[in-house]
Amino acid sequence: MSSISFARRDFIKLGLAAGAAAAVAAALPRFSLAAAAPKKLDEVISLSPAQMAQESRLVTGSLKYLEETVKSIKDAQVRQTVQEIMANPAPTLMEPLMNQADRKKAYEELTAKGLVKDVSFDRFLPATKNPAQSPEPFVAGPGSGYQSHHSYPGGLITHTAANLAISLAIYDTYNQVYGFDLDRDTVIASQALHDLHKPWVFQWGADGESRTELPLAGTGEHHPLSVAESFKRGLPAHMVVAQACAHNHPGSADDEKGPVNWISAASVLLGVDPAEKGLLAKDGKTLPQPRRMENFVCHLGDHDWVLTMPAAKWIIPVMARIAQKEYGLSEADLKGKPFKQLRNYVFSQATVMTLYHELTVGGEEALTKTVTSMVLPA
């Protein structure tokens, strides 16, 4: 028998932690088709991305969950910063880069360091009309590229909500199993903001498709740009480091190169020394040491895409068949606004995950019934 024993107060503490985890789960939205009456295809085609997201009970419920969870951040300044970014994920990091000469200087430095490859200067960084205003509201942003995970208006919200719930479940598990608390503020802030610049990077086009993302520092540009924005807005260095680890962990030298490169790229854009600012170790080759556990929790929490990415790739062709059969869309329509708006609306109301589950359980016939219950067939 183990020599470790628990006092009654420790047992109660564990029980309370488990109860807190259950309370978080209870606060999450549940899928429902009751949010909106069925629409005609013409109505769907005319909707803006923001309108689609705001009509979705799941998206608005997920947003409420995010907002309520962010309110639980204890540090008042951090809480305010996260709330301000979510209210307006503007690319303020672009303020000094609106000048072409300064932007060219950053481009050349990133290229010299091998952090920009195969991207011409005229395509460097997403279009920015006003660095004080996000081109899309946080609620309307997609979760990834148009053929990838959560590629619909509000996809950023459902993706982030799922990731945050996963991260907090890990936080609670560490408390229950190992008996210590991580920095909950860091867990929340890093995950809530890990994709903050997707509304900028994946701007919606007039045809209903989002912008194609370009690489930066070996990953999608949204990631180092989001890291830069968080630091620009004043998030503490250790929280920014945790956020940078969303795409990879620092558990090995090879893996750690990722977050080091993303922080390095962000620092070039901001014109700061990452080691001096506490974002990297003094030699600039690793993250600050000892490496914080919250870095790993942010990375582990950002794994919603492992299933949602292939689910999107599998469900989109099925949606195309339904569009032809039930709505009479032509091959040209499938490549244009009619199909893009149809899939954007259906995905925003039901999510790819719920629809894919419907397909796996009930087959294409069941999926068709769900789709036509939201958009009336021709």
C-alpha positions in Angstrom: 0.0 0.0 0.0 1.3 3.5 -0.8 2.8 5.4 2.1 1.1 8.5 0.8 -2.0 9.4 2.8 -4.6 12.2 2.4 -6.0 14.2 5.3 -9.8 14.8 5.2 -9.2 18.4 4.2 -7.1 17.3 1.3 -9.8 14.9 0.1 -12.4 17.7 0.3 -10.0 20.0 -1.6 -9.8 17.4 -4.4 -13.6 17.1 -4.4 -14.0 20.9 -4.7 -11.5 20.9 -7.6 -13.5 18.2 -9.4 -16.6 20.2 -8.8 -15.0 23.3 -10.3 -14.1 21.3 -13.4 -17.7 20.1 -13.7 -18.9 23.7 -13.4 -16.8 24.8 -16.3 -18.2 22.0 -18.4 -21.7 22.9 -17.5 -21.1 26.5 -18.7 -20.2 25.4 -22.2 -22.9 25.7 -24.9 -24.7 22.7 -26.3 -25.6 22.3 -30.0 -29.2 23.2 -30.9 -31.0 24.0 -34.1 -33.5 26.0 -32.2 -31.5 29.2 -32.6 -32.9 30.3 -36.0 -35.8 29.5 -38.3 -35.0 27.8 -41.6 -33.8 30.1 -44.4 -33.9 30.2 -48.1 -30.7 29.9 -50.0 -31.0 33.4 -51.3 -31.2 34.7 -47.8 -28.2 32.8 -46.8 -26.2 34.1 -49.7 -26.9 37.7 -48.7 -25.7 37.3 -45.1 -22.4 38.8 -43.9 -20.0 36.7 -41.9 -20.8 38.6 -38.7 -24.5 38.0 -39.2 -24.0 34.3 -39.7 -21.9 34.1 -36.5 -24.3 36.1 -34.4 -27.3 33.9 -35.5 -25.5 30.8 -34.3 -26.5 29.7 -30.8 -23.3 27.6 -30.5 -21.1 30.5 -31.6 -22.7 33.1 -29.3 -22.8 30.5 -26.4 -19.1 29.8 -26.9 -18.4 33.5 -26.9 -20.2 33.9 -23.7 -18.2 31.1 -22.2 -15.0 32.7 -23.3 -16.0 36.1 -21.9 -17.1 34.6 -18.6 -13.9 32.6 -18.2 -11.8 35.7 -19.0 -13.6 37.5 -16.3 -12.2 35.0 -13.8 -8.6 36.2 -14.5 -7.4 37.5 -11.2 -4.8 40.0 -12.4 -6.9 43.1 -13.3 -4.5 44.5 -15.9 -4.2 41.1 -17.7 -7.9 40.7 -17.5 -8.5 44.1 -19.1 -5.9 43.5 -21.8 -7.4 40.2 -22.8 -10.9 41.7 -22.9 -9.8 44.7 -25.0 -8.1 42.4 -27.5 -11.2 40.2 -27.8 -13.4 43.3 -28.2 -11.1 44.5 -31.0 -8.3 42.3 -32.2 -6.8 45.1 -34.2 -3.3 44.7 -35.7 -1.8 47.5 -33.6 1.6 45.9 -34.1 1.4 47.4 -37.6 1.4 51.0 -36.4 5.2 51.4 -37.0 5.0 49.2 -40.1 2.5 51.2 -42.1 5.5 53.1 -43.4 6.9 51.1 -46.4 10.5 51.8 -45.5 10.1 50.4 -42.0 8.1 47.4 -43.2 10.9 46.8 -45.8 13.5 46.9 -43.0 11.6 44.3 -41.0 11.1 42.1 -44.1 14.8 42.2 -44.9 15.8 41.3 -41.3 13.4 38.4 -41.2 14.6 37.2 -44.5 18.2 37.4 -43.4 17.4 35.3 -40.3 15.6 32.7 -42.4 12.3 33.5 -40.9 10.7 34.7 -44.2 11.0 32.4 -47.1 9.3 32.3 -50.5 7.1 35.3 -49.7 7.7 38.4 -51.8 7.7 41.9 -50.1 4.4 42.9 -51.8 2.7 39.9 -50.1 4.4 40.3 -46.8 1.8 40.7 -43.9 -2.0 40.9 -44.4 -3.6 44.0 -45.8 -4.1 46.7 -43.1 -6.2 49.8 -43.7 -6.3 50.9 -40.0 -4.1 49.3 -37.4 -6.4 50.5 -34.7 -9.4 48.5 -36.0 -9.7 44.8 -36.7 -10.9 44.1 -40.3 -13.3 41.5 -38.9 -14.9 41.2 -35.4 -13.5 38.5 -33.2 -16.8 36.7 -33.3 -16.8 36.4 -37.1 -13.3 35.1 -37.6 -12.8 31.6 -39.0 -10.7 29.1 -37.1 -8.3 28.4 -39.9 -7.8 28.4 -43.7 -10.8 27.8 -45.9 -10.2 24.0 -46.4 -9.1 23.5 -42.9 -10.6 23.3 -39.4 -13.4 25.6 -38.2 -13.4 27.3 -41.6 -16.6 29.2 -41.1 -17.8 32.5 -39.5 -17.5 32.0 -35.7 -15.1 29.1 -36.1 -12.4 31.0 -34.2 -14.8 31.3 -31.3 -15.8 27.6 -31.1 -12.2 26.5 -31.6 -11.0 28.8 -28.9 -13.7 27.7 -26.5 -13.0 24.1 -27.0 -9.2 24.7 -26.5 -9.8 26.8 -23.4 -12.1 24.1 -21.8 -9.4 21.5 -22.6 -6.7 23.7 -21.0 -8.7 24.2 -17.9 -9.4 20.5 -17.6 -5.6 19.9 -17.7 -5.2 22.6 -15.1 -7.7 20.9 -12.8 -6.2 17.5 -13.5 -2.8 18.7 -12.4 -4.3 19.9 -9.2 -6.2 16.7 -8.5 -3.4 14.3 -9.4 -0.2 16.2 -8.5 -1.6 18.5 -5.8 -0.5 21.9 -7.1 -2.0 24.8 -9.0 -0.5 26.2 -12.1 -0.9 29.9 -12.9 -4.5 29.9 -14.0 -4.3 33.4 -15.4 -1.6 32.3 -17.8 -3.5 29.2 -18.8 -6.6 31.3 -19.6 -4.9 34.3 -21.3 -2.5 32.3 -23.4 -5.2 30.1 -24.8 -7.9 32.8 -25.2 -5.5 34.8 -27.3 -3.5 32.1 -29.1 -5.3 32.8 -32.4 -6.2 36.4 -31.9 -5.1 37.6 -35.3 -7.1 35.1 -37.4 -9.8 37.8 -38.1 -6.9 39.8 -39.7 -5.1 37.0 -41.4 -8.2 35.2 -42.6 -10.2 38.2 -43.8 -13.4 37.3 -45.5 -13.7 38.0 -49.3 -16.7 39.1 -51.2 -17.2 35.6 -52.6 -17.5 34.1 -49.1 -14.0 32.6 -49.0 -11.3 33.7 -46.5 -7.9 35.0 -47.4 -5.1 32.4 -48.0 -2.6 32.4 -45.2 1.2 32.8 -45.9 4.0 31.3 -43.8 6.1 33.2 -41.3 8.9 31.7 -39.2 8.0 28.2 -40.2 4.3 28.3 -39.3 1.1 30.1 -40.4 1.6 33.8 -40.1 -1.3 34.2 -37.7 0.7 32.6 -34.9 3.8 34.9 -34.7 1.6 37.9 -35.5 -0.7 37.0 -32.5 2.4 36.6 -30.3 3.6 40.0 -31.3 0.2 41.6 -30.7 -0.1 40.2 -27.2 3.3 41.6 -26.2 2.6 44.9 -28.0 -0.6 45.2 -25.9 1.3 44.7 -22.7 0.7 41.0 -21.8 3.5 39.8 -19.4 6.4 38.0 -21.0 5.7 34.6 -19.4 2.2 34.7 -20.7 3.4 35.6 -24.2 5.9 32.7 -24.1 3.1 30.3 -23.1 1.0 31.6 -26.0 4.0 31.1 -28.4 4.0 27.4 -27.3 0.5 26.8 -28.7 2.0 25.4 -32.0 4.8 23.4 -30.4 6.3 22.6 -26.9 9.8 23.2 -25.6 10.3 19.6 -24.4 13.2 18.9 -26.8 15.8 21.1 -28.6 14.2 20.5 -32.0 10.6 21.2 -30.8 11.7 24.3 -28.9 13.1 25.8 -32.1 9.5 26.5 -33.1 8.5 28.9 -30.3 12.0 30.4 -30.3 11.6 31.3 -34.0 8.0 32.6 -33.5 9.1 34.8 -30.6 12.1 36.0 -32.6 9.9 36.9 -35.6 7.5 38.7 -33.3 10.4 40.6 -31.8 11.7 41.8 -35.2 8.3 43.1 -36.0 8.1 45.0 -32.7 11.7 46.1 -32.8 12.6 44.7 -29.4 15.3 42.4 -28.0 13.5 39.2 -26.9 16.1 38.3 -24.4 16.1 41.7 -22.8 12.3 41.6 -22.6 12.3 38.2 -20.9 10.8 36.4 -23.9 13.9 34.3 -24.5 16.9 33.1 -22.4 19.9 35.5 -22.3 21.6 33.7 -25.1 18.5 33.9 -27.3 18.6 30.2 -28.1 15.9 28.8 -25.8 12.9 29.9 -23.9 13.5 31.4 -20.4 14.5 28.6 -17.9 13.3 26.7 -16.0 10.7 26.2 -18.7 7.2 26.8 -17.2 4.6 24.1 -17.2 2.0 26.6 -18.5 3.9 26.5 -21.8 3.0 22.8 -22.2 -0.6 23.3 -21.1 -1.2 25.9 -23.8 0.3 23.5 -26.4 -1.7 20.5 -25.2 -4.9 22.6 -25.1 -4.4 23.7 -28.7 -5.1 20.2 -30.1 -8.7 20.6 -31.2 -7.4 20.7 -34.7 -6.2 17.0 -34.7 -9.7 15.8 -35.4 -11.4 19.0 -36.7 -8.9 19.4 -39.6 -9.6 16.0 -41.2 -13.3 16.2 -40.3 -13.5 19.4 -42.4 -11.7 17.9 -45.3 -14.1 14.9 -45.2 -17.3 16.8 -44.7 -16.8 19.5 -47.4 -17.1 17.1 -50.4 -20.3 15.7 -48.8 -21.7 19.2 -48.5 -20.9 19.8 -52.2 -23.0 16.7 -53.1 -25.8 17.9 -50.9 -25.6 21.3 -52.5 -26.0 19.8 -56.0 -28.8 17.4 -55.1 -30.9 19.5 -52.8 -30.2 23.1 -54.0 -29.5 22.5 -57.7 -26.1 24.1 -57.6 -24.0 23.8 -60.7 -20.3 23.1 -61.0 -19.7 26.8 -61.4 -21.8 27.5 -58.3 -19.7 25.1 -56.3 -16.6 27.2 -57.0 -18.4 30.5 -56.3 -20.4 32.4 -53.8 -23.6 30.3 -53.7 -21.8 27.2 -52.3 -19.4 29.1 -50.2 -22.1 31.0 -48.5 -24.2 27.8 -48.1 -21.4 25.9 -46.4 -20.4 29.0 -44.3 -23.9 29.3 -43.0 -24.5 25.6 -42.3 -21.1 25.2 -40.7 -21.5 28.3 -38.6 -24.9 27.2 -37.2 -24.0 23.5 -36.6 -20.2 23.4 -36.7 -18.2 20.9 -38.8 -17.7 18.7 -35.7 -21.5 18.2 -35.1 -22.1 17.6 -38.8 -19.3 15.1 -39.1 -20.7 13.3 -36.0 -24.1 13.2 -37.8 -22.4 11.7 -40.8 -20.5 9.0 -38.9 -23.6 8.0 -36.9 -26.5 8.4 -39.4 -24.8 8.6 -42.8 -25.3 11.1 -45.6 -29.1 10.8 -45.4 -29.1 12.0 -41.8 -26.7 14.8 -42.6 -28.9 15.9 -45.5 -31.9 16.1 -43.2 -29.9 18.3 -40.8 -28.7 20.6 -43.5 -32.1 21.0 -45.1 -33.6 21.7 -41.7 -31.5 24.9 -41.7 -31.6 25.9 -45.3 -34.7 25.1 -47.2 -34.1 22.9 -50.3 -34.9 24.3 -53.7 
